[in-house]
């Protein structure tokens, strides 16, 4: 499958300070790629290099098979970009700003329907005649997203699109991002909300300008926890000797007691779906009756904390 974006050994240095170091990744078409990391980890710099807004100090990036620095107007129209900071005009109304952006992309004059669609998406229809300077920061972020979507690009770079907006609006945005993906669009999205990684097909984790992980969300969880985690709560306290016996099983990577009443166990296995039936049989032969047993899916906040800690020890 041809990659929409292909980066090799990207490095960006500002006045002797390295913002991004030796970053390599491939982004296939029709995917949502989340770029996650602590503040100052290089997320925005990475997006700007992939977009072609900044030239790398070293390395190579190809978008649609060509360096973005060589793009002409037709190729640029295939890309949409929502920057972290507003670049729209405060003295123009929301609708006038969208008309201006539409003109930049060469949209025909009969574009009112498209403007109504994107204004409705970001729930700004009733505010369309307000000047941008008279709106809140959250409304300005929503208009910036509308401007990036206006010309229906094949590839979207969205830098913190959900920052400063409420949880209901964030959910609406992600639902629309999924619709765009299903229509064949490719989206590269930076986010400060780690839990949004669950909506992505691929997630890039940046720490101190280094790409420390790039994989599917489930694969990142597996890597952070050392496998799949199965939790069990027994009807009666579990004898301490059971933990040692569990650790001898080939399918178990790690086992430990959990909870204060002695009835809980936390078991790390290679694959929860195949391990759980075998564990149930194993406990039944020892007359241990589980009240509950199942795979534990920790929040992505915990997953990324573990991955960042692993990276700092490497």
C-alpha positions as CSV (number, residue, x, y, z in Angstrom):
1,X,0.0,0.0,0.0
2,X,1.4,3.4,-1.0
3,X,2.0,5.6,2.0
4,X,0.4,9.1,2.0
5,X,3.2,10.4,4.2
6,X,6.7,8.9,4.5
7,X,9.2,10.4,6.8
8,X,12.8,9.2,7.3
9,X,15.2,10.4,10.0
10,X,13.6,13.8,10.4
11,X,15.5,16.2,12.7
12,X,14.7,19.8,13.5
13,X,17.1,22.1,15.3
14,X,16.5,25.7,16.4
15,X,19.6,27.7,17.5
16,X,21.3,24.6,18.7
17,X,18.3,23.1,20.5
18,X,16.9,19.9,18.9
19,X,13.1,19.9,18.8
20,X,12.7,16.6,16.9
21,X,15.4,13.9,16.5
22,X,15.6,11.1,13.9
23,X,11.9,10.6,13.5
24,X,10.7,8.0,10.9
25,X,7.2,6.9,10.2
26,X,4.8,5.8,7.4
27,X,1.2,6.9,7.3
28,X,-1.1,4.8,5.1
29,X,-4.2,6.2,3.4
30,X,-7.6,6.3,5.1
31,X,-6.3,6.3,8.7
32,X,-6.6,8.6,11.7
33,X,-3.1,9.1,13.2
34,X,-2.9,10.6,16.6
35,X,0.3,12.4,17.7
36,X,0.5,12.4,21.5
37,X,3.1,13.6,23.9
38,X,3.8,15.9,26.8
39,X,4.0,19.7,26.3
40,X,7.2,20.5,24.4
41,X,7.7,17.0,23.1
42,X,7.8,18.1,19.4
43,X,4.2,17.4,18.2
44,X,3.7,20.7,16.4
45,X,7.2,20.8,14.9
46,X,6.6,17.3,13.6
47,X,3.3,18.2,12.0
48,X,4.8,21.3,10.4
49,X,7.6,19.3,8.9
50,X,5.2,16.7,7.5
51,X,3.0,19.4,6.1
52,X,6.0,21.2,4.5
53,X,5.5,24.4,6.5
54,X,9.0,24.0,7.9
55,X,12.0,22.4,6.3
56,X,13.7,19.7,8.4
57,X,17.3,20.3,9.5
58,X,18.0,16.8,8.4
59,X,16.1,13.8,6.9
60,X,13.4,13.5,4.3
61,X,9.7,13.7,4.1
62,X,7.4,12.7,1.1
63,X,3.7,13.5,0.9
64,X,1.8,11.8,-1.9
65,X,5.2,10.6,-3.1
66,X,6.8,14.0,-3.5
67,X,8.6,16.5,-1.1
68,X,6.0,19.0,0.1
69,X,8.5,21.8,-0.6
70,X,8.0,21.2,-4.3
71,X,4.2,21.3,-4.3
72,X,2.2,23.6,-6.6
73,X,-1.3,24.9,-6.0
74,X,-3.0,21.7,-7.2
75,X,-1.1,19.5,-4.7
76,X,-1.6,22.0,-1.9
77,X,-5.3,21.9,-2.4
78,X,-5.2,18.2,-1.4
79,X,-4.0,19.2,2.0
80,X,-5.9,20.9,4.9
81,X,-4.2,22.4,7.9
82,X,-5.6,23.6,11.2
83,X,-2.7,25.3,13.1
84,X,-2.6,25.5,16.9
85,X,-2.8,29.3,16.8
86,X,-5.5,31.3,14.9
87,X,-4.5,32.7,11.6
88,X,-7.9,34.1,10.7
89,X,-8.9,37.7,10.6
90,X,-10.5,39.1,13.8
91,X,-12.2,42.1,12.0
92,X,-14.1,39.8,9.6
93,X,-17.2,37.8,10.5
94,X,-17.1,34.0,10.8
95,X,-18.8,33.7,7.4
96,X,-16.5,36.3,5.8
97,X,-13.5,34.4,7.1
98,X,-14.7,31.2,5.5
99,X,-15.4,33.0,2.2
100,X,-11.8,34.3,2.2
101,X,-10.4,30.8,2.9
102,X,-12.6,29.4,0.1
103,X,-11.2,32.0,-2.3
104,X,-7.6,31.0,-1.4
105,X,-8.4,27.4,-2.4
106,X,-10.2,28.3,-5.6
107,X,-13.7,27.2,-4.5
108,X,-16.4,28.4,-6.9
109,X,-18.5,31.4,-6.0
110,X,-21.5,29.1,-5.6
111,X,-20.2,27.8,-2.3
112,X,-22.8,28.9,0.2
113,X,-24.1,25.3,0.6
114,X,-20.6,24.1,1.6
115,X,-20.2,27.1,4.0
116,X,-23.5,26.2,5.6
117,X,-22.3,22.5,6.0
118,X,-19.1,23.3,7.8
119,X,-20.7,26.0,10.0
120,X,-23.3,23.5,11.0
121,X,-20.7,20.9,11.8
122,X,-18.9,23.1,14.3
123,X,-22.2,24.5,15.6
124,X,-21.6,28.1,14.6
125,X,-24.5,28.7,12.2
126,X,-26.3,31.2,14.5
127,X,-23.0,33.1,15.1
128,X,-21.9,33.3,11.5
129,X,-22.4,37.1,11.3
130,X,-20.3,37.8,14.4
131,X,-16.8,39.2,14.0
132,X,-14.2,36.7,15.0
133,X,-12.9,39.2,17.7
134,X,-16.4,39.0,19.4
135,X,-16.3,35.2,19.8
136,X,-14.8,33.0,22.5
137,X,-11.5,31.1,22.1
138,X,-13.4,27.8,21.8
139,X,-15.5,29.3,19.0
140,X,-12.4,30.5,17.2
141,X,-11.0,26.9,17.4
142,X,-14.2,25.6,15.9
143,X,-14.0,28.1,13.0
144,X,-10.4,27.1,12.3
145,X,-11.5,23.5,12.0
146,X,-14.3,24.5,9.6
147,X,-11.7,26.4,7.5
148,X,-9.4,23.4,7.3
149,X,-12.3,21.1,6.2
150,X,-13.8,23.6,3.7
151,X,-12.2,22.4,0.5
152,X,-12.6,18.7,1.3
153,X,-8.9,17.8,1.4
154,X,-7.5,14.3,1.0
155,X,-5.0,14.8,3.8
156,X,-5.7,16.8,7.0
157,X,-3.2,18.0,9.6
158,X,-5.1,19.1,12.7
159,X,-3.0,20.6,15.5
160,X,-5.0,20.4,18.8
161,X,-8.4,20.6,17.1
162,X,-10.3,19.8,20.3
163,X,-8.4,22.1,22.7
164,X,-10.6,24.6,24.4
165,X,-14.0,23.0,23.5
166,X,-16.4,21.1,25.7
167,X,-16.6,17.3,25.9
168,X,-19.9,17.0,23.9
169,X,-18.4,19.1,21.0
170,X,-15.2,17.0,21.2
171,X,-17.2,13.8,20.7
172,X,-19.0,15.4,17.7
173,X,-15.7,16.3,16.2
174,X,-14.3,12.8,16.5
175,X,-17.5,11.3,15.1
176,X,-17.0,13.5,12.0
177,X,-13.3,12.6,11.8
178,X,-14.4,9.0,11.6
179,X,-16.8,9.8,8.8
180,X,-14.0,11.5,6.9
181,X,-11.7,8.5,7.4
182,X,-14.5,6.2,6.1
183,X,-14.7,8.4,3.0
184,X,-11.0,7.8,2.3
185,X,-9.5,10.8,4.0
186,X,-6.2,10.6,6.0
187,X,-6.0,12.6,9.2
188,X,-3.0,13.5,11.3
189,X,-4.2,14.9,14.7
190,X,-2.2,16.2,17.6
191,X,-4.1,16.1,20.9
192,X,-3.5,17.0,24.6
193,X,-6.3,14.6,25.6
194,X,-4.6,11.2,25.9
195,X,-7.9,9.4,26.0
196,X,-8.6,10.4,22.4
197,X,-6.0,7.9,21.4
198,X,-8.8,5.3,21.5
199,X,-10.4,7.0,18.5
200,X,-7.2,6.6,16.4
201,X,-6.1,3.8,14.1
202,X,-2.4,4.6,14.8
203,X,-0.8,6.6,17.6
204,X,2.6,8.2,17.6
205,X,4.0,9.0,21.1
206,X,6.7,11.7,21.3
207,X,8.9,12.3,24.3
208,X,11.6,14.9,24.2
209,X,11.5,15.1,20.4
210,X,11.9,11.4,20.0
211,X,9.3,9.0,18.6
212,X,9.2,6.3,21.2
213,X,6.2,4.4,20.0
214,X,4.1,4.2,16.8
215,X,1.5,1.5,16.6
216,X,-2.2,0.6,17.0
217,X,-3.8,1.6,20.4
218,X,-4.2,-2.0,21.5
219,X,-0.6,-2.8,20.6
220,X,0.6,0.2,22.7
221,X,-1.5,-1.0,25.6
222,X,0.1,-4.5,25.3
223,X,3.6,-3.0,25.1
224,X,3.0,-0.7,28.1
225,X,1.7,-3.5,30.3
226,X,3.9,-6.3,29.1
227,X,0.9,-8.2,27.7
228,X,-2.8,-8.4,28.2
229,X,-4.0,-8.0,31.8
230,X,-6.6,-10.4,33.2
231,X,-8.2,-9.6,36.5
232,X,-10.0,-12.1,38.7
233,X,-12.1,-11.8,41.8
234,X,-12.7,-15.1,43.7
235,X,-15.6,-15.9,46.0
236,X,-13.2,-16.7,48.8
237,X,-9.7,-15.4,49.6
238,X,-7.1,-16.9,47.3
239,X,-4.2,-18.8,49.0
240,X,-0.8,-17.1,48.5
241,X,0.6,-20.3,47.1
242,X,-1.7,-19.9,44.1
243,X,0.3,-16.9,42.9
244,X,3.5,-18.9,42.7
245,X,1.7,-21.7,40.9
246,X,0.2,-19.3,38.4
247,X,3.7,-17.8,37.6
248,X,4.8,-21.3,36.6
249,X,2.2,-21.6,33.9
250,X,3.6,-21.1,30.3
251,X,0.7,-18.8,29.4
252,X,1.3,-16.5,32.4
253,X,3.9,-13.7,32.2
254,X,3.2,-12.3,35.6
255,X,0.8,-12.8,38.5
256,X,0.1,-10.8,41.7
257,X,-2.5,-10.4,44.3
258,X,-4.8,-7.4,44.0
259,X,-7.1,-5.7,46.5
260,X,-7.1,-5.8,50.3
261,X,-9.4,-8.7,50.9
262,X,-7.2,-11.4,49.3
263,X,-9.8,-12.3,46.7
264,X,-8.3,-10.5,43.7
265,X,-5.6,-11.5,41.3
266,X,-3.9,-9.5,38.5
267,X,-2.5,-11.8,35.8
268,X,-0.5,-10.7,32.7
269,X,-0.8,-13.0,29.7
270,X,0.1,-12.9,26.0
271,X,-3.4,-12.9,24.7
272,X,-6.4,-12.6,27.0
273,X,-9.0,-14.2,24.7
274,X,-7.2,-17.5,24.6
275,X,-5.9,-17.4,28.2
276,X,-9.1,-16.7,30.0
277,X,-10.8,-20.1,29.2
278,X,-7.6,-22.0,30.2
279,X,-7.3,-20.0,33.4
280,X,-11.0,-20.8,34.2
281,X,-10.3,-24.5,33.8
282,X,-7.1,-24.2,35.9
283,X,-8.9,-22.5,38.8
284,X,-11.8,-25.0,38.6
285,X,-9.4,-27.9,39.1
286,X,-8.3,-26.1,42.4
287,X,-11.8,-25.5,43.6
288,X,-11.4,-21.7,43.2
289,X,-14.6,-20.2,42.1
290,X,-14.3,-16.8,40.3
291,X,-17.0,-14.3,40.9
292,X,-15.6,-12.4,37.9
293,X,-12.8,-12.8,35.4
294,X,-12.0,-10.7,32.4
295,X,-9.6,-8.5,30.5
296,X,-8.7,-5.3,32.2
297,X,-8.4,-2.3,29.8
298,X,-6.7,0.5,31.7
299,X,-7.3,4.1,30.6
300,X,-4.8,5.4,28.0
301,X,-3.5,7.9,30.6
302,X,-2.0,5.0,32.4
303,X,-0.8,3.4,29.2
304,X,1.1,6.5,28.2
305,X,2.6,7.1,31.6
306,X,4.0,3.6,31.5
307,X,5.4,4.1,27.9
308,X,7.0,7.4,28.9
309,X,8.6,5.8,31.9
310,X,9.9,3.0,29.8
311,X,11.4,5.5,27.3
312,X,13.1,7.5,30.1
313,X,14.8,4.3,31.3
314,X,15.9,3.3,27.9
